[in-house]
């Protein structure tokens, strides 16, 4: 058996390619059902966010990542060259290490951001609901969540936690110097938009306008911040009042076009207009940035702000990486133990140890026996162990030969306490599933 991970993120692919992948993600459950039907896939998890796609699969030891790479490429309409250039593949330890880094926020655009852990947990819940999980995936994900929690507890990598939204606010402060008295238009009312509004108010913004396709959601968010809801159809008019625009919707096309921005600048008498597009796919037509007195930044431009935040977190990142290496080793020990041979050896050693312990406790009684009789007692204990183990060991070997040994190996190790460290699963108790 083998763990294989295929993915794409902000480091491996440009924004234009990630946009195509994001649009192709669709319903996670549908994608899971499609992937699990691929030859050799036994369990699978599918994570798709605005900045990354990750496919984690349990496959036979003889399989490689090629077929998962082909699936991801076909889903996103990538050419063969694009797939080779932008999709990465990891196996076993490297796959686990990558997953640990993702969940801990080390691999994020903004190091230490907390949002990705929630997204990873949701991807796992989707796998559980779709019954594409199993013993190996369950263990991998519970271990991942434990590692992420440990890193956030034992390091300062998430201190003063930031997000892409916060990075956008930091960029706005660089441009304006002071956000006091500024009017902000937030387009979209999801988590990213809400975080942006929260940070802007904390940094002195005087007025918040909120536009969303769902009027009720816009009104609710605006009310929570003492702002004003704006009909989505009137974004053009709201642009005339705004100094800063932060757009983060899930739209598949441009929400703000060049004409809307040009009209707003004319009516604003060419006052500065600062546009931050943190949506993938992009909400604001890129050519809008060519207009005089308009400053347009997209999510990739935020990397400059992110780099400044990284400096203060690098020392903690080193500590986090050390924790990850330790935990990868622990996972590897468990993973290796799932092979039938070490399990049979461990089972025999466990029972023989029990027998020897009992014989040692009975030393006083055995001392009254003749040497030949003592040897007969020891032989009887060994013979009983062999007879008890015969059927379980035969079953383990047979199931392993047929490729279905993992549940039996895991059950034996659990029932007989063969793992040195047993971990209680955190969170949702999943079905054994597929």
C-alpha positions as CSV (number, residue, x, y, z in Angstrom):
1,X,0.0,0.0,0.0
2,X,1.0,3.6,-0.6
3,X,-0.1,7.1,0.1
4,X,0.0,9.4,-3.0
5,X,-0.7,13.1,-3.1
6,X,-1.1,15.3,-6.2
7,X,-1.6,19.0,-5.9
8,X,-1.2,22.6,-7.1
9,X,-0.8,25.7,-5.0
10,X,0.3,29.4,-5.2
11,X,3.9,28.4,-5.2
12,X,3.7,25.9,-8.1
13,X,1.3,27.6,-10.5
14,X,0.5,31.2,-11.6
15,X,-2.8,32.8,-10.8
16,X,-4.3,32.2,-14.3
17,X,-3.8,28.4,-14.0
18,X,-5.2,28.3,-10.5
19,X,-8.2,30.2,-11.7
20,X,-9.0,27.5,-14.2
21,X,-8.5,24.8,-11.5
22,X,-10.8,26.6,-9.1
23,X,-13.5,27.0,-11.7
24,X,-13.2,23.2,-12.4
25,X,-13.5,22.1,-8.8
26,X,-17.2,22.0,-8.7
27,X,-18.9,19.8,-6.1
28,X,-16.4,18.0,-3.9
29,X,-18.6,14.9,-3.5
30,X,-18.9,14.5,-7.3
31,X,-15.1,14.7,-7.6
32,X,-14.6,12.2,-4.8
33,X,-17.0,9.7,-6.5
34,X,-15.1,10.1,-9.8
35,X,-11.7,9.7,-8.2
36,X,-12.6,6.7,-6.1
37,X,-13.8,4.9,-9.3
38,X,-10.3,5.2,-10.8
39,X,-8.3,1.9,-10.9
40,X,-6.2,1.3,-7.8
41,X,-7.8,4.0,-5.7
42,X,-8.9,2.6,-2.3
43,X,-9.4,5.7,-0.3
44,X,-9.3,9.4,-1.3
45,X,-9.6,12.9,0.1
46,X,-10.1,15.9,-2.2
47,X,-9.3,19.5,-1.1
48,X,-10.0,22.4,-3.4
49,X,-9.6,26.1,-2.3
50,X,-9.0,29.3,-4.1
51,X,-5.3,28.8,-3.9
52,X,-4.7,25.1,-3.9
53,X,-6.0,21.7,-4.9
54,X,-4.8,18.5,-3.1
55,X,-5.8,14.9,-3.9
56,X,-4.6,12.4,-1.3
57,X,-5.2,8.7,-2.2
58,X,-4.5,5.3,-0.7
59,X,-3.3,3.1,-3.6
60,X,-1.4,-0.2,-4.0
61,X,2.4,-0.1,-3.6
62,X,2.8,-0.8,-7.3
63,X,0.8,2.3,-8.4
64,X,2.3,5.8,-9.0
65,X,0.9,9.3,-9.1
66,X,0.6,9.4,-12.9
67,X,-3.1,8.6,-13.1
68,X,-4.0,11.1,-10.4
69,X,-2.0,13.8,-12.2
70,X,-3.9,12.9,-15.4
71,X,-7.3,13.2,-13.6
72,X,-6.4,16.6,-12.1
73,X,-5.1,17.8,-15.5
74,X,-8.2,16.7,-17.3
75,X,-10.4,18.3,-14.7
76,X,-8.7,21.7,-15.0
77,X,-8.2,21.5,-18.8
78,X,-4.4,21.6,-18.4
79,X,-2.2,20.6,-21.3
80,X,0.4,17.9,-20.8
81,X,3.1,20.5,-20.4
82,X,1.1,22.5,-17.9
83,X,0.4,19.4,-15.9
84,X,4.1,18.6,-15.8
85,X,5.1,22.2,-14.9
86,X,2.4,23.1,-12.3
87,X,1.2,19.8,-10.6
88,X,3.4,18.3,-7.9
89,X,3.3,14.7,-6.7
90,X,4.3,13.3,-3.3
91,X,4.4,9.7,-2.0
92,X,4.4,8.2,1.5
93,X,6.6,10.2,3.9
94,X,6.7,13.2,1.5
95,X,3.0,13.1,1.1
96,X,2.4,13.0,4.8
97,X,5.0,15.7,5.4
98,X,3.3,18.0,2.8
99,X,-0.1,17.4,4.4
100,X,1.2,18.2,7.9
101,X,2.7,21.5,6.5
102,X,-0.5,22.4,4.8
103,X,-2.7,21.8,7.8
104,X,-0.3,23.8,10.1
105,X,-0.4,26.8,7.7
106,X,3.3,26.6,6.9
107,X,2.6,26.1,3.2
108,X,0.0,28.9,3.0
109,X,0.4,32.2,1.3
110,X,0.4,33.8,4.7
111,X,2.4,31.6,7.0
112,X,0.4,30.4,10.0
113,X,-3.0,31.5,8.8
114,X,-5.8,29.4,10.5
115,X,-8.3,29.1,7.6
116,X,-6.6,26.2,5.8
117,X,-7.0,23.8,8.8
118,X,-10.8,24.3,8.7
119,X,-10.7,23.7,5.0
120,X,-8.7,20.5,5.4
121,X,-11.2,19.3,8.1
122,X,-14.1,20.0,5.8
123,X,-12.4,18.0,3.0
124,X,-12.1,15.1,5.4
125,X,-15.8,15.4,6.4
126,X,-16.7,15.3,2.8
127,X,-14.7,12.1,2.4
128,X,-16.5,10.6,5.4
129,X,-19.9,11.6,4.0
130,X,-19.0,10.2,0.6
131,X,-17.6,7.0,2.2
132,X,-14.3,7.4,0.3
133,X,-12.4,7.1,3.6
134,X,-11.0,4.0,5.3
135,X,-8.5,3.0,8.0
136,X,-5.5,4.5,6.4
137,X,-7.1,7.9,5.5
138,X,-8.8,8.1,8.9
139,X,-5.5,7.6,10.7
140,X,-3.6,10.0,8.4
141,X,-6.1,12.8,8.9
142,X,-6.5,12.4,12.7
143,X,-2.7,12.5,13.0
144,X,-2.7,15.6,10.7
145,X,-5.1,17.4,13.0
146,X,-3.1,16.5,16.0
147,X,0.1,17.8,14.5
148,X,-1.6,21.1,13.5
149,X,-2.9,21.5,17.0
150,X,0.5,20.7,18.5
151,X,2.3,23.3,16.3
152,X,-0.2,26.0,17.2
153,X,0.2,25.2,20.9
154,X,4.0,24.7,21.1
155,X,5.1,27.5,18.6
156,X,4.3,31.1,17.9
157,X,3.7,30.6,14.2
158,X,0.1,31.6,14.5
159,X,0.7,34.5,16.9
160,X,-1.1,37.7,15.7
161,X,-2.6,35.4,13.1
162,X,-3.1,37.0,9.7
163,X,-5.0,36.0,6.6
164,X,-5.1,37.1,3.0
165,X,-7.6,39.7,4.1
166,X,-5.3,41.1,6.7
167,X,-2.4,41.2,4.1
168,X,-4.8,43.3,1.9
169,X,-5.3,45.7,4.8
170,X,-1.6,46.0,5.4
171,X,-1.2,46.9,1.7
172,X,-3.9,49.5,2.0
173,X,-2.1,51.1,5.0
174,X,1.1,51.2,3.0
175,X,-0.7,53.1,0.2
176,X,-2.7,55.6,2.4
177,X,-0.5,55.7,5.5
178,X,-3.6,56.1,7.6
179,X,-7.0,54.5,7.0
180,X,-8.8,57.0,9.3
181,X,-11.8,58.6,7.6
182,X,-11.7,56.3,4.6
183,X,-14.8,54.7,3.1
184,X,-14.5,51.0,2.2
185,X,-16.6,49.0,-0.1
186,X,-16.6,45.3,0.6
187,X,-17.9,43.2,-2.4
188,X,-18.9,39.7,-1.2
189,X,-20.0,38.7,2.3
190,X,-18.2,35.5,2.9
191,X,-15.4,34.7,5.4
192,X,-12.7,36.6,3.5
193,X,-14.9,39.7,3.1
194,X,-15.9,39.6,6.8
195,X,-12.2,39.3,7.9
196,X,-11.3,42.3,5.7
197,X,-14.1,44.4,7.2
198,X,-13.0,43.5,10.7
199,X,-9.4,44.4,10.0
200,X,-10.3,47.7,8.3
201,X,-12.5,48.9,11.2
202,X,-9.7,48.0,13.6
203,X,-7.4,50.1,11.6
204,X,-9.5,53.2,11.6
205,X,-11.9,53.0,8.5
206,X,-14.7,55.4,9.0
207,X,-17.4,53.8,6.8
208,X,-18.1,50.4,5.5
209,X,-20.3,49.6,2.5
210,X,-21.2,46.0,1.8
211,X,-22.5,44.6,-1.5
212,X,-23.5,41.0,-2.0
213,X,-25.7,39.0,-4.4
214,X,-27.8,37.9,-1.4
215,X,-29.3,41.2,0.1
216,X,-30.0,39.5,3.4
217,X,-26.4,38.5,3.8
218,X,-25.1,41.9,2.9
219,X,-27.5,43.5,5.4
220,X,-26.5,41.2,8.2
221,X,-22.8,41.7,7.7
222,X,-23.2,45.5,7.3
223,X,-25.2,45.6,10.5
224,X,-22.6,43.7,12.5
225,X,-20.0,46.3,11.7
226,X,-22.2,49.4,11.8
227,X,-22.0,49.7,8.0
228,X,-24.5,50.1,5.1
229,X,-25.7,47.4,2.7
230,X,-25.6,48.3,-1.0
231,X,-27.7,46.5,-3.7
232,X,-25.4,44.4,-5.8
233,X,-26.7,46.1,-9.0
234,X,-25.5,49.4,-7.6
235,X,-21.8,48.6,-7.1
236,X,-21.0,51.1,-9.8
237,X,-22.6,53.9,-7.8
238,X,-20.9,52.7,-4.6
239,X,-17.5,52.9,-6.3
240,X,-18.0,56.6,-6.5
241,X,-18.1,56.8,-2.7
242,X,-15.3,54.4,-1.9
243,X,-11.6,55.0,-1.3
244,X,-10.8,51.3,-0.9
245,X,-12.5,48.4,-2.5
246,X,-11.9,44.8,-1.4
247,X,-13.6,42.2,-3.6
248,X,-13.9,38.6,-2.6
249,X,-16.8,36.8,-4.3
250,X,-17.3,33.4,-5.8
251,X,-18.4,34.8,-9.2
252,X,-17.1,33.1,-12.4
253,X,-16.8,36.4,-14.2
254,X,-15.8,40.0,-13.6
255,X,-18.0,41.8,-11.0
256,X,-16.2,45.1,-11.5
257,X,-15.2,46.1,-15.1
258,X,-13.1,48.8,-16.6
259,X,-16.2,50.9,-17.6
260,X,-17.5,50.9,-14.0
261,X,-14.1,52.0,-12.6
262,X,-13.6,54.7,-15.2
263,X,-17.1,56.2,-14.6
264,X,-16.5,56.2,-10.8
265,X,-13.1,58.0,-11.2
266,X,-14.8,60.6,-13.4
267,X,-17.5,61.3,-10.8
268,X,-14.9,61.2,-7.9
269,X,-12.9,63.9,-9.8
270,X,-10.0,61.5,-10.1
271,X,-9.5,61.0,-6.4
272,X,-7.4,57.9,-5.6
273,X,-9.2,54.6,-5.8
274,X,-7.5,51.6,-4.3
275,X,-8.8,48.2,-5.5
276,X,-7.8,44.9,-3.9
277,X,-9.0,41.7,-5.7
278,X,-8.6,38.7,-3.4
279,X,-11.0,36.5,-5.3
280,X,-10.0,33.5,-7.4
281,X,-11.2,33.7,-10.2
282,X,-10.6,37.4,-10.2
283,X,-13.6,39.8,-9.6
284,X,-12.0,43.0,-11.1
285,X,-11.1,43.3,-14.7
286,X,-7.3,43.6,-14.8
287,X,-7.2,46.5,-17.3
288,X,-8.9,48.6,-14.6
289,X,-5.4,49.0,-13.1
290,X,-4.3,50.9,-16.2
291,X,-6.5,53.9,-15.3
292,X,-4.8,56.9,-13.8
293,X,-5.2,57.2,-10.0
294,X,-6.4,53.6,-9.8
295,X,-4.2,51.1,-7.9
296,X,-5.2,47.5,-8.5
297,X,-3.7,44.6,-6.7
298,X,-4.7,40.9,-7.0
299,X,-4.0,38.0,-4.6
300,X,-0.5,37.3,-6.0
301,X,0.5,40.9,-5.4
302,X,-0.2,40.4,-1.7
303,X,2.9,38.2,-1.6
304,X,5.0,41.3,-1.0
305,X,3.0,42.0,2.2
306,X,3.1,38.4,3.2
307,X,6.9,38.4,2.9
308,X,7.2,41.1,5.5
309,X,5.1,39.1,7.9
310,X,7.2,36.0,7.2
311,X,10.3,37.5,8.7
312,X,8.9,37.6,12.2
313,X,7.6,34.0,12.0
314,X,10.6,32.2,10.5
315,X,12.1,31.3,13.8
316,X,8.9,29.7,14.9
317,X,8.7,28.0,11.5
318,X,11.9,26.2,12.2
319,X,10.5,24.8,15.4
320,X,7.3,23.8,13.6
321,X,9.3,22.0,10.9
322,X,11.2,20.1,13.7
323,X,7.8,19.0,15.2
324,X,6.7,17.9,11.7
325,X,9.8,15.7,11.2
326,X,9.2,14.1,14.6
327,X,5.6,13.4,13.7
328,X,6.4,12.1,10.3
329,X,8.7,9.6,12.0
330,X,5.9,8.5,14.3
331,X,3.5,8.1,11.4
332,X,6.1,6.1,9.5
333,X,6.5,3.7,12.4
334,X,2.7,3.1,12.5
335,X,2.5,2.8,8.7
336,X,5.4,0.3,8.6
337,X,3.7,-1.7,11.3
338,X,0.6,-2.2,9.0
339,X,2.6,-4.8,7.0
340,X,1.6,-8.3,8.0
341,X,5.0,-9.6,8.9
342,X,5.9,-7.1,11.6
343,X,2.4,-7.5,13.0
344,X,2.8,-11.3,13.2
345,X,6.1,-10.9,14.9
346,X,4.8,-8.3,17.3
347,X,1.7,-10.5,18.1
348,X,3.9,-13.5,18.8
349,X,6.3,-11.5,21.0
350,X,3.4,-10.1,22.9
351,X,2.0,-13.5,23.8
352,X,5.4,-15.0,24.5
353,X,6.1,-12.1,26.8
354,X,2.9,-12.6,28.6
355,X,3.7,-16.3,29.1
356,X,7.2,-15.6,30.3
357,X,5.9,-13.1,32.7
358,X,3.4,-15.5,34.2
359,X,6.1,-18.2,34.5
360,X,8.4,-15.7,36.2
361,X,5.6,-14.9,38.7
362,X,5.2,-18.6,39.4
363,X,8.9,-19.1,40.2
364,X,8.1,-20.2,43.8
365,X,5.7,-22.8,42.6
366,X,7.9,-24.1,39.8
367,X,10.8,-24.4,42.2
368,X,9.0,-27.3,43.7
369,X,9.0,-29.2,40.4
370,X,11.7,-31.4,38.9
371,X,13.7,-29.9,36.1
372,X,12.0,-32.1,33.6
373,X,8.5,-31.1,34.8
374,X,9.5,-27.4,34.7
375,X,10.5,-27.9,31.0
376,X,7.2,-29.6,30.3
377,X,5.3,-26.6,31.8
378,X,7.3,-24.2,29.6
379,X,6.8,-26.4,26.6
380,X,3.0,-26.5,27.3
381,X,2.9,-22.7,27.4
382,X,4.7,-22.4,24.1
383,X,2.5,-25.1,22.5
384,X,-0.7,-23.2,23.7
385,X,0.6,-20.0,22.2
386,X,1.3,-21.6,18.8
387,X,-2.2,-23.2,18.7
388,X,-3.8,-19.9,19.7
389,X,-1.9,-18.0,17.0
390,X,-2.3,-20.5,14.2
391,X,-5.7,-19.4,12.9
392,X,-5.1,-15.6,13.3
393,X,-1.7,-15.7,11.6
394,X,-3.1,-17.9,8.8
395,X,-6.0,-15.4,8.3
396,X,-3.6,-12.4,8.2
397,X,-1.4,-14.1,5.6
398,X,-4.4,-15.1,3.4
399,X,-6.0,-11.6,3.5
400,X,-2.7,-9.9,2.9
401,X,-2.0,-12.1,-0.1
402,X,-5.4,-11.1,-1.5
403,X,-4.7,-7.3,-1.0
404,X,-7.3,-6.9,1.8
405,X,-5.1,-7.3,4.8
406,X,-5.1,-3.7,6.1
407,X,-8.4,-3.9,8.2
408,X,-7.3,-7.2,9.7
409,X,-3.8,-6.0,10.6
410,X,-5.2,-2.8,12.1
411,X,-7.8,-4.8,14.1
412,X,-5.2,-7.2,15.5
413,X,-2.9,-4.3,16.5
414,X,-5.7,-2.6,18.2
415,X,-7.2,-5.7,19.9
416,X,-3.8,-6.8,21.2
417,X,-2.4,-3.4,22.0
418,X,0.6,-3.8,19.7
419,X,1.2,-0.2,19.1
420,X,3.4,1.5,21.7
421,X,1.3,4.7,21.4
422,X,-2.4,4.5,20.9
423,X,-4.1,7.8,20.0
424,X,-7.7,8.6,20.6
425,X,-9.2,10.0,17.4
426,X,-10.1,13.7,17.6
427,X,-13.3,15.2,16.4
428,X,-15.8,13.3,14.2
429,X,-15.7,9.5,14.5
430,X,-15.8,8.4,10.9
431,X,-17.1,5.3,9.2
432,X,-14.5,2.8,7.9
433,X,-16.1,3.6,4.6
434,X,-14.6,2.5,1.2
